[in-house]
Each structure stands twice: as C-alpha cells, then as structure tokens.
Amino acid sequence: MKFHVLTLFTKMVDDALSESIIGRARKNGTIELNTVDIRDFSEDKHNHVDDYPYGGGNGMVMQPGPVYRAYKSLGVPEGTRVVYMTPQGRVFSQKIAEELSKEKEIVILCGHYEGIDERVIEEIVTDEISVGDFVLSGGELGAMIVVDAVSRLIPGVLGNDESSSDESFSGDGLLEYPQYTRPPEFLGRIVPEVLLSGHHANIDKWRRRQSFLRTLKKRPDLIDREKLSDEERRIYEEYVSREEK
C-alpha cells in the first residue's frame, strides 16, 4: 500500500508516522508514505499558495493551481482514490478504513486556512472524509489518523495478521473485551479466573460476553440486533426496557 499525502507540513506528517508500528512498516516496505509539499508547486516568487476569498470573508483560501500541480506530479493511475480531509465529509470509521485498505494507492489531500478552492476539489477529489464534528487547524492530523487506521489492516503491518480482528469495531462491530496481564493481582483487583484456566472455548465465550456488555454500556448505538445470540438479545431488550422507564 502506498500513501501520498499532499500537505503544507510534510515534516509534521513524516515525523509522526515514523514511529511505532507504522514506522516499522515503512522501514520494512510493507507500506510506503510519500509526503508532498504543496508549496513547492507555487508559481509565486514568495511561494504563496493562498489568497483572499472571492466575495469577501475572513481568512485565506488555498489556491487551486498549486494543489492541482502537486497532485499531477504524483503520476498516479486514473481511478486512484483521492481523499480530502474536511469536516464536511463522511465521518471516518473502521468500515471506511477496511474499504480503503483494499486499494493499492491512496492520495490524501490536507487543506489549511479556510479551505481549498472548490474547483480543484471538484476536479481531483473522489472521497471527502472527516474525523469528527469539530474543526482542526488543518487536515494533517486527520490524514495521519487515516494512514494509521488503514495501515493496521494491511497484511504484515501488525506482525500477527490476526491482531486486528478482535479490536474494537472489527468483525461484529462490538467494542473490545477488557485486557489483563501480569501480575494476577493488582491493588486488590484479581484477573478473572476464566483467563487463567487455559480453556480456550470458555475464554472465547467470556470475551464475547464482555465485548457485548461493554458495548451495551458504553456504545449501545453500535449493536446490530441481527447478530445477537438469544441470550444477548434478552439482555439487550431488558436494557432498553430499563432505559425507557
């Protein structure tokens, strides 16, 4: 998988994505990250890439020319997904990460100031994605979130390809079950006995139940009733009944 990030702050993106799991994946060639400075494609002698908005208003708008030339410099095949990070886009989710992980190459466009001239967005962007209903100073933090989440789904990035299957929002969409490690007792709190039993079927059953109960308590909106067992459906209906009183 190759990521191209069009940005005004290449060092910010490069530095953050050079550590931990993503950094190792870059070093071993499992993923590639190409950061491109949009400012390098300015035709202004001072390398300006922004100007005042037509019609008036606060702030500055990124000009279409530098963005378009930066994109064309990539030479990506026609049909390559171009993701624009914007609060107006689809809210990013594990499902979208899984969708993007099937691509061989992705371009991520980071806006700044008051945004980017609409004409270049219409010309090159295929997907608009938001990381939440709030406003950031630029698209870089959002782009890094997308790269991280998508990269974890690429075979070989995590080392153990099964590692991502039990995480929150994966598989059945439930939150991840609670995790424990040594020591077996900490501040009077004891690791659940079933996890020490070595009985894998019982452990799997316990984890599924804990995932369901945790999701019901913290994020009931994530529960898909069609995927529930009879026992889970009963617990869910009792919970809803209590909440409605």
C-alpha positions as CSV (number, residue, x, y, z in Angstrom):
1,M,0.0,0.0,0.0
2,K,1.3,3.4,-0.9
3,F,0.0,6.7,0.7
4,H,0.6,10.1,-0.9
5,V,-0.1,13.0,1.4
6,L,-0.4,16.5,-0.1
7,T,0.2,19.0,2.6
8,L,1.9,22.2,3.6
9,F,3.5,20.5,6.6
10,T,5.4,17.4,5.3
11,K,7.7,17.2,8.4
12,M,4.7,17.1,10.7
13,V,3.3,14.1,8.9
14,D,6.6,12.3,8.3
15,D,7.8,12.6,11.9
16,A,4.6,11.4,13.4
17,L,4.3,8.4,11.0
18,S,8.0,7.4,11.5
19,E,7.4,5.8,14.9
20,S,6.0,2.6,16.4
21,I,4.0,0.2,14.2
22,I,3.7,2.5,11.2
23,G,7.4,3.4,11.3
24,R,8.4,-0.2,11.3
25,A,6.0,-1.0,8.4
26,R,7.6,1.9,6.4
27,K,11.1,0.6,7.1
28,N,10.4,-3.0,6.0
29,G,8.5,-1.8,2.9
30,T,5.1,-3.1,3.9
31,I,3.7,0.4,3.3
32,E,5.1,3.5,1.6
33,L,4.5,7.1,2.6
34,N,5.1,9.9,0.1
35,T,4.6,13.4,1.5
36,V,4.4,16.2,-1.0
37,D,4.8,19.9,-0.1
38,I,2.1,21.8,-2.0
39,R,4.1,25.0,-1.5
40,D,6.8,23.5,-3.9
41,F,4.3,23.9,-6.7
42,S,3.6,27.6,-6.2
43,E,4.3,29.9,-9.1
44,D,4.6,32.9,-6.8
45,K,8.1,34.1,-6.1
46,H,7.4,34.0,-2.4
47,N,5.9,30.5,-2.6
48,H,2.4,31.7,-1.6
49,V,-0.3,29.1,-2.0
50,D,-3.3,31.1,-0.6
51,D,-5.3,34.2,-1.4
52,Y,-8.3,36.2,-0.3
53,P,-11.7,34.6,-0.9
54,Y,-13.9,36.0,-3.7
55,G,-17.0,37.6,-2.2
56,G,-15.1,38.6,0.9
57,G,-15.0,37.0,4.3
58,N,-12.4,36.1,6.9
59,G,-9.2,34.1,6.4
60,M,-7.5,32.9,3.3
61,V,-8.2,30.1,0.8
62,M,-5.7,27.7,-0.8
63,Q,-5.4,28.3,-4.5
64,P,-6.3,25.6,-6.9
65,G,-3.2,25.8,-9.1
66,P,-0.5,24.6,-6.6
67,V,-2.8,21.8,-5.3
68,Y,-3.5,20.6,-8.8
69,R,0.1,20.7,-9.9
70,A,1.1,18.8,-6.7
71,Y,-1.5,16.1,-7.5
72,K,-0.4,15.8,-11.1
73,S,3.2,15.4,-10.1
74,L,2.3,12.1,-8.4
75,G,1.5,10.4,-11.8
76,V,-1.0,8.1,-10.1
77,P,-3.2,5.9,-12.3
78,E,-6.6,7.1,-13.3
79,G,-9.2,6.0,-10.8
80,T,-6.9,6.3,-7.8
81,R,-8.8,7.4,-4.7
82,V,-8.2,11.0,-3.6
83,V,-9.3,11.6,-0.1
84,Y,-9.9,15.2,1.0
85,M,-9.8,15.7,4.8
86,T,-12.7,18.0,5.6
87,P,-15.4,18.4,8.4
88,Q,-18.0,18.2,5.6
89,G,-17.0,14.6,4.7
90,R,-18.2,11.2,5.8
91,V,-17.2,10.5,9.4
92,F,-14.3,8.1,9.3
93,S,-15.0,4.7,10.7
94,Q,-13.5,1.2,10.8
95,K,-15.7,0.3,7.8
96,I,-14.2,3.1,5.7
97,A,-10.7,2.0,6.8
98,E,-11.4,-1.5,5.6
99,E,-12.7,-0.2,2.3
100,L,-9.6,1.9,1.8
101,S,-7.3,-0.9,2.8
102,K,-8.3,-2.7,-0.4
103,E,-6.7,0.0,-2.5
104,K,-3.1,-0.2,-3.8
105,E,-2.5,3.5,-3.7
106,I,-4.3,6.4,-1.9
107,V,-3.8,10.2,-2.2
108,I,-4.8,12.2,0.9
109,L,-5.2,16.0,0.5
110,C,-4.8,18.2,3.5
111,G,-6.4,21.6,3.5
112,H,-5.5,24.6,5.6
113,Y,-6.6,28.2,6.3
114,E,-10.3,28.5,5.3
115,G,-10.1,25.5,2.9
116,I,-9.3,24.9,-0.7
117,D,-10.7,26.4,-3.9
118,E,-13.8,24.4,-4.8
119,R,-12.8,23.9,-8.4
120,V,-9.8,21.7,-7.7
121,I,-11.8,19.7,-5.2
122,E,-14.3,19.0,-7.9
123,E,-11.5,18.1,-10.4
124,I,-9.5,15.6,-8.4
125,V,-11.2,14.5,-5.1
126,T,-13.1,11.2,-5.0
127,D,-13.8,11.0,-1.3
128,E,-14.4,13.6,1.4
129,I,-13.6,12.3,5.0
130,S,-14.0,13.8,8.4
131,V,-12.5,12.6,11.7
132,G,-15.3,14.1,13.7
133,D,-17.7,17.0,14.1
134,F,-15.1,19.6,15.1
135,V,-12.7,21.9,13.3
136,L,-8.9,21.4,13.2
137,S,-6.2,23.9,12.0
138,G,-5.5,21.6,9.0
139,G,-6.1,18.2,7.6
140,E,-2.7,16.7,8.7
141,L,-3.9,15.2,12.0
142,G,-6.9,13.7,10.2
143,A,-4.7,12.3,7.4
144,M,-2.4,10.7,10.0
145,I,-5.4,9.0,11.6
146,V,-6.5,7.6,8.3
147,V,-3.0,6.3,7.4
148,D,-2.6,4.7,10.8
149,A,-6.1,3.0,10.8
150,V,-5.8,1.8,7.2
151,S,-2.2,0.6,7.6
152,R,-3.1,-1.7,10.5
153,L,-5.3,-3.6,8.1
154,I,-2.5,-4.3,5.6
155,P,-1.2,-7.8,5.9
156,G,2.2,-7.8,7.6
157,V,1.9,-4.4,9.3
158,L,1.0,-5.8,12.7
159,G,3.3,-8.8,12.5
160,N,0.4,-11.1,13.5
161,D,-2.3,-10.7,10.9
162,E,-4.9,-11.8,13.4
163,S,-4.1,-9.0,15.8
164,S,-6.6,-6.5,14.3
165,S,-9.5,-9.0,14.1
166,D,-10.5,-8.7,17.8
167,E,-10.1,-5.0,18.2
168,S,-13.0,-2.6,18.8
169,F,-15.2,-2.0,15.7
170,S,-13.8,-5.0,13.9
171,G,-15.7,-8.2,12.9
172,D,-19.1,-7.9,14.6
173,G,-18.6,-4.2,15.4
174,L,-18.6,-4.6,19.2
175,L,-16.1,-2.9,21.5
176,E,-13.0,-4.9,22.5
177,Y,-13.2,-7.0,25.7
178,P,-11.1,-6.0,28.7
179,Q,-7.5,-7.0,28.7
180,Y,-5.2,-8.2,31.5
181,T,-1.6,-9.1,32.0
182,R,0.7,-9.9,35.0
183,P,0.6,-9.6,37.9
184,P,-2.5,-11.7,38.6
185,E,-3.5,-9.3,41.5
186,F,-3.1,-5.5,41.5
187,L,-4.4,-3.2,44.2
188,G,-6.8,-5.9,45.3
189,R,-8.2,-6.5,41.9
190,I,-7.9,-10.0,40.5
191,V,-7.6,-11.2,36.9
192,P,-10.9,-13.1,36.0
193,E,-10.3,-16.8,36.8
194,V,-11.5,-17.9,33.3
195,L,-8.5,-16.2,31.7
196,L,-6.2,-18.3,33.8
197,S,-7.9,-21.6,33.1
198,G,-6.4,-22.3,29.7
199,H,-9.8,-23.4,28.5
200,H,-9.9,-21.6,25.1
201,A,-13.6,-22.2,24.4
202,N,-14.6,-20.7,27.7
203,I,-12.2,-17.8,27.3
204,D,-13.7,-17.0,23.8
205,K,-17.2,-17.2,25.3
206,W,-16.3,-14.9,28.2
207,R,-14.7,-12.4,25.8
208,R,-17.7,-12.3,23.5
209,R,-20.0,-11.7,26.5
210,Q,-17.7,-9.0,27.9
211,S,-17.5,-7.3,24.5
212,F,-21.3,-7.3,24.3
213,L,-21.8,-6.0,27.8
214,R,-19.1,-3.3,27.4
215,T,-20.7,-2.1,24.1
216,L,-24.2,-2.1,25.7
217,K,-22.9,0.1,28.5
218,K,-20.7,2.5,26.5
219,R,-21.9,2.5,22.9
220,P,-25.3,0.8,22.6
221,D,-25.7,2.5,19.2
222,L,-23.1,0.1,17.8
223,I,-25.2,-3.0,18.5
224,D,-26.7,-4.8,15.5
225,R,-29.6,-6.9,16.8
226,E,-29.5,-9.2,13.9
227,K,-26.1,-10.5,15.1
228,L,-27.1,-11.2,18.7
229,S,-27.5,-14.6,20.3
230,D,-30.7,-15.4,22.1
231,E,-29.2,-14.6,25.4
232,E,-27.7,-11.3,24.2
233,R,-31.0,-10.3,22.7
234,R,-32.7,-10.9,26.0
235,I,-30.1,-8.8,27.9
236,Y,-30.4,-6.1,25.2
237,E,-34.2,-5.9,25.4
238,E,-34.0,-5.7,29.2
239,Y,-31.5,-2.9,29.0
240,V,-33.7,-0.9,26.5
241,S,-36.8,-1.5,28.7
242,R,-35.0,-0.1,31.7
243,E,-33.7,2.9,29.8
244,E,-37.2,3.8,28.5
245,K,-38.7,3.9,32.0
